[in-house]
Each structure stands twice: as structure tokens, then as C-alpha cells.
Amino acid sequence: MLKPGPHHPGAASADQATLAARPRGFTLIELLATLAAMATLLVLATPALSAWLANAKARSSAEQLQNSLRLAQSEALRRNRQTVLALTNATPALAATPVANGRNWFVRALPGLSGETANDGFYVQGVALPSGMRVSITGPGVLCFNTIGRPVTNGSTGLGVNCTAPTNATTPATYDLTVAGATRRLRVQVFLGGQIRLCDRDKTLSSSVPDGC
């Protein structure tokens, strides 16, 4: 009887069986090399990811403040009385103490007549940013809007802090927002005519840079 040779069909079947019996998948060295490459990519990506998250927090906080200022403006029109956006370090409430550069804020109406007492109906909205966001705000303690939605000077707000309107049409009241780790420095501007806009402090406003300050 002939034995299977290297070119005999029986030899091919034996080789295929041997290959099929070999274990498939990564070897230990290949697995370690893949994990090392993934770890390197993660380390390289971490700073960019952290900055992206911080920028997202800055944008979100600035938009919340911008929306609250617009709410104060629209409430002044709707109620036909002055309203105020006040920064505070306390929990936002009708009687919370306004303070410049406060970390939280609230919107409320102001008494329209001498001797009028504010009640719960004067309170419009309060925003307390989570402490974990690490957002700092630099801005006036109070900003008042008159019945046509424009910033106005008011020396008798009854809040312990008085409102001062922008002195001219090109120098707005400003709120600068800073977030630890963020690469974008945002600002909310309130102009004498009532325009409220969000801009980037590190850019100069022009026809080609509409998001600049």
C-alpha cells in the first residue's frame, strides 16, 4: 500500500486538519501592544477632551445668563413695570441679597409705586449653577430694565444695590464668564438700546467675525 506523499490528497487533508486545530485570535504580545497603543491615545486625547467639556460648560452657562436677561427684558414689557436681573451668592429668591460677581442669579419685578410691597408674584426666575461647573461671573450686582425693555438707572431699587445703565450706545453692561480649564472666554453684553448678545472676548467683532466682542 502506498503511503500519502507530500502531493497526495491524504497529505493535504492532514495539513488542513493541523491548521484547523491551531488556536485563533490575538497572542498575548499582540494584546499587550494593542492595549499600550490605546492607553497612549487616551492620554493624548484627555487634555483636548477636558478643554472641550469646559468650553461646553462655559457656553451653556453664558446662554443661560443671556436667556435670563432676555426674560427680565420681556417681563418688563409684559408687566409694564421695571424688572431686574440680580447676581447673588445666596440661593435665588425674592429677597436674596444681590452682589456683584455673584455665582447665581434671579429675575424679579420691582415695585412701581412708592410704598408698594413686593410679593411672591414679583418673583420670575432663579438660576443656581452647580458648584461642580466651576463657573465664575464678573458683572454688576443688578441690572434694571424699563417698561420698553431698555437698561435703566434706578437709585431706589429697594434691594440694597442700585442699577446703573450703560452710559452710551457703544459701551454695554457686561458679564464675563470664566470656567476652569476652558479655552474660550465668553461675555454677555447688554446695550443701552436693549440689545443682548453673547460674544467671545478673545475675538474682535467685525463683518467676518460676528461672534467677537
NORCOR-V46493 format. One record per pair of residues at least 24 apart in sequence whose C-alpha atoms are under 8 Angstrom apart, sorted by the first residue. I is the first residue (numbers start at 1). J is the second residue. D is the distance in whole Angstrom. If there is no record, write none. Layout:
I&J&D + I&J&D
//
This chain:
50&181&7 + 51&181&6 + 51&182&5 + 51&183&6 + 52&182&7 + 53&182&8 + 54&179&6 + 54&180&7 + 54&181&6 + 54&182&5 + 54&183&8 + 55&179&8 + 55&181&8 + 55&182&5 + 55&183&6 + 55&184&6 + 57&133&7 + 57&179&7 + 58&135&7 + 58&177&7 + 58&178&7 + 58&179&6 + 58&182&7 + 58&184&8 + 58&185&8 + 58&186&7 + 59&186&7 + 61&129&8 + 61&135&8 + 61&177&8 + 62&177&7 + 62&186&7 + 62&187&7 + 62&188&7 + 62&198&7 + 63&198&7 + 65&188&8 + 66&188&6 + 66&196&7 + 66&197&7 + 66&198&7 + 68&107&7 + 68&125&8 + 69&196&8 + 70&196&7 + 71&107&8 + 72&107&6 + 72&108&7 + 72&145&7 + 73&145&6 + 73&146&8 + 73&149&5 + 73&150&7 + 74&149&7 + 75&109&8 + 76&109&7 + 76&145&6 + 76&146&6 + 76&147&5 + 76&148&7 + 76&149&6 + 77&146&8 + 77&147&5 + 77&148&6 + 77&149&6 + 79&147&8 + 80&147&5 + 81&109&7 + 81&110&7 + 81&111&8 + 81&112&6 + 81&146&7 + 81&147&5 + 82&109&6 + 82&110&6 + 82&111&8 + 82&112&7 + 82&144&7 + 82&145&6 + 82&146&5 + 82&147&6 + 83&107&7 + 83&108&6 + 83&109&4 + 83&110&5 + 83&144&6 + 83&145&5 + 83&146&7 + 84&108&6 + 84&109&6 + 84&110&7 + 84&142&6 + 84&143&5 + 84&144&4 + 84&145&6 + 85&142&6 + 85&143&5 + 85&144&7 + 86&140&8 + 86&141&5 + 86&142&4 + 86&143&7 + 87&139&8 + 87&140&7 + 87&141&5 + 87&142&6 + 88&141&7 + 91&128&7 + 92&126&5 + 92&127&7 + 92&128&7 + 93&123&7 + 93&126&7 + 94&120&7 + 94&122&7 + 94&123&6 + 95&159&8 + 97&159&7 + 97&160&8 + 98&141&5 + 98&142&7 + 98&159&7 + 98&160&8 + 98&161&7 + 99&140&8 + 99&141&4 + 99&142&8 + 99&161&8 + 100&138&7 + 100&139&6 + 100&140&5 + 100&141&4 + 100&142&8 + 101&136&8 + 101&137&5 + 101&138&4 + 101&139&5 + 101&140&7 + 101&141&7 + 102&137&6 + 102&138&8 + 102&139&8 + 102&141&7 + 103&128&7 + 103&129&7 + 103&135&7 + 103&136&6 + 103&137&6 + 104&128&5 + 104&129&6 + 110&157&7 + 133&179&7 + 134&179&6 + 134&180&6 + 135&177&7 + 135&178&6 + 135&179&5 + 135&180&7 + 136&177&6 + 136&178&5 + 136&179&6 + 137&175&6 + 137&176&6 + 137&177&5 + 137&178&7 + 138&175&5 + 138&176&5 + 138&177&7 + 139&173&8 + 139&174&6 + 139&175&4 + 139&176&7 + 140&173&8 + 140&174&8 + 140&175&7 + 149&194&6 + 150&192&6 + 150&193&6 + 150&194&4 + 151&190&8 + 151&191&7 + 151&192&6 + 151&193&8 + 151&194&6 + 165&192&7 + 166&191&7 + 166&192&6 + 167&192&8 + 168&192&6 + 169&193&7 + 187&213&8
//
